[in-house]
Amino acid sequence: MALDVEMLTVGQVAENCFLLRPEGGDKLLVVDPGDEAERILAAIEETGAEVEAILLTHTHFDHIGAVAPIARATGVPVYCPRGELAVLEQPDKFFPPMFGPVEGWTAEHALDGGRRLQLAGFDVDVVSTPGHSPDHVTFAIEGALFSGDVLFENSIGRTDLPGADHATLMASIAGLLERFDDDTKVHPGHMGLTTLGRERATNPFLQALAGR
């Protein structure tokens, strides 16, 4: 099945929100709507497709800023990692005021690693990838990874944040490298698109994992 993906880079820290659907499909998924809700909603309308669900890799402020207005406007369920449900519900308790107000939302569905969802015509594999945040997940869909802030083009997610851990993050990345082929496309939460093979070969943070 061909994957139709639109990337919208939004907000003050240039977060990537993704709209994805089967090529020509009439249902789509929204992954990590971090900010600029009106822009995301306009892009959804332009596709002519109907949103089926909002999927969150994790709940840092830059990935959830537009969840509430988009969920309210579309009436669709939100899927959030189980261990981060409280952050989504009350983000003001977790993020300093310098980042501005983020409206909370109660997710309709809790995500656990190892789960498989059937949404918008896709089989969505939920892969547990903690390290950048305590219960971060990656979505594996049709030969592509929506990796949130685990793996970037030539970089990796920060681990100097509350609940983050470098060794745990590296173990999560190693798991992705072991499970998926080098030609697997990576759609990260920041910066440009890449592949697992490219990062295995050139990412300086992954040199210790190069032999895996």
Secondary structure, 3 states (H helix, E strand, C coil): CCEEEEEEEECCCCEEEEEEEECCCCEEEEECCCCCHHHHHHHHHHHCCEEEEEECCCCCHHHHCCHHHHHHHHCCCEEEEHHHHHHHHCHHHCCCHHHCCCCCCCCCEEECCCCEEEECCEEEEEEECCCCCCCCEEEEECCEEEEECCEECCEECCCCCCCCCHHHHHHHHHHHHHHCCCCCEEEECECCCEEHHHHHHHCHHHHHHCCC
